[in-house]
Amino acid sequence: MKEHKIEIPIKVYTYEELSLADRTLVDKAKEMTYQSYAPYSHFSVGAAALLDSGIIVTGSNQENAAYPSGLCAERTTLFYAHAQYPNAAILALAIAARNEAGEFVKSPCAPCGACRQVMLESQSRGGIPMRILLYGTDCIYELACVEDLLPLCFTASDMGV
């Protein structure tokens, strides 16, 4: 038997240490938490994607009483970006969340598995790594690409495509 260890590099920043461009992207994600429709979970998530054209596309989570019918902020943002700008690559995606008390979460909030898979497809579609910024009031995580969020990922090559 062999054992493989997977190590994931994560850069940890304070808000002030971010570049102006990254602060802008994080701020847009934070703003979008106020556009969230979360009457069931009371967990408001916002996302902002920076396209290779410099355009920033935003989205928020949208819940539904029929739970599978809702959609996370990350997927709302990415699907909108690709619908409106089908040939654009996404350079970075920032994600922020507020809890039931309306406060931004202290620790960075990671996306769910479905969102990670959609993020991987979006990155693949763009042909370049998509940086991920996960906002928390205590710190912000930066991951260089989606594979860092989804090691041992499932891609088109796994289907022989």
N, C-alpha and C positions, 0 to 999 in steps of 0.2 A: 504494500500500500504506500502511496505517496500522499503527501499533504501539501496543498498550495495555500499560501497566505495572500490574501488580497489586501493591499494597502491603498487607501484613497487619500490623496493630498487635498487638504482643505485649508484655504487661506482664511484667517480670521481677522476682521477689521473692526474698528470702531467707525461710526458714521463719519466722523471728521477725517479719518484716514482715507476714505474713498475719494476717487477722482471726482471732479465736478460732473462728468457725464454719468458716472455710476450713482452719485447722489441724486441726480435728476431722475434717473430710472427708478431708483428706490422710492423717491418721493411720489412718483406717478403711481407706483404699486400701492403705496400707503393711501393715497387719495382714493384709489379705486375701492378700498375696503368700505368706503362710505356709500358706494353704489351697489354693494352686495345686497342680495335678497336672501336672507337667512333666518326666516321665522321659526325654523325647527331646530337647527343646531345652535343658533345664536353665535356662530363662528364666522366672522366676515373676512373673506380673503380677497386680495387684489393682486393683479399681475400686470406687468408692463414689459413689452418686448421691443427691443431696439433692432430695427431692420438695417440691412446693409446700405440703404438709401439715406439713413439718418432719421427716418420716420419712427415715432414711438406709437405702438398700438397697445391699447389697454383693455382689461376685462376684469370681471368680478364673478364670484360664485353666485349661482342662481338656483335656489332650491325649489322643490316641488313636493306637494303632499304625497305624490306617487314617487317615492325616493329615487328610484332609478332614472326618473325623468329629469332630475336636476343636473347641473353641470358645474364642475370646479372652475375656479378663476383661470387656472393655467390653460385648460382646454378651451375655454371661452376665448381667451386671448389668442392662442395659437390658431384655432380654427378661423377666427375673424381675420387674422393676419394673412393666412394663406388664401382665404376667399377674396380678400380685397387686393392683395399683392402676391399673386401666385408664383411669381418668379423671384421673389425676394428671399434672401437668406436671413436668418435671425442670428444676430451677433450675440445678444445677451437677453436673458429673461430674469426679471426681478420679481420676487414674491414676498408679500407682507400679509399679516393676519392680525385681527383683533378678537379678543375673547368676549364672553358673554357680558362682562362688565364694561365693554367698550374700550378696553385698554389694549394697546399693541402688546403682543406676546413678548416675553423677555428673551426666550431662547428662539433661535431661528426655526421656522416651521417648514418641514420638508413636504414635498408633494406626495400624494397617494400613488400607488402602483400604476393605476390606469393613466394618470397624468405623466408619470415617468415614461411610460411606453409611447405616449403621444409626443412627448418632448423628444424622444429618441428618433421617431419618424420625422419630426420637423427638422431636426438637425441633419438627418440623412438627406432629406429633400433639399436642404440648402447647400449641402456639400462641404460645410465647414463646421468646426466645433462651435457649439452654443454655450457661452459662459452662463452660469447660474448664480444669482445673488439671492440668498435667503436672509430676510431681515428679521432681526430681533432687537429689542431695545438695549440688551446687554452687549450684543455683537452682531456682526453680519458675516455669514459664510460665503465664500466665493469658491465655486467649483469650476474647473477649466472646461468641462464638457459634460454632456448628459451621462456618458458611461460611468462617470464618477458617482452619479446617483443610482445607477442601475448596472452594477457589475454582473457579468454573465448574462448580458442582455440578449433578447430575441430579436433578430433582424431578418431582412429579406433573404440574406444569404443562408439562413437556417432552413429556408424553404426551397433552397436550390435556385433562387431567383438572382 
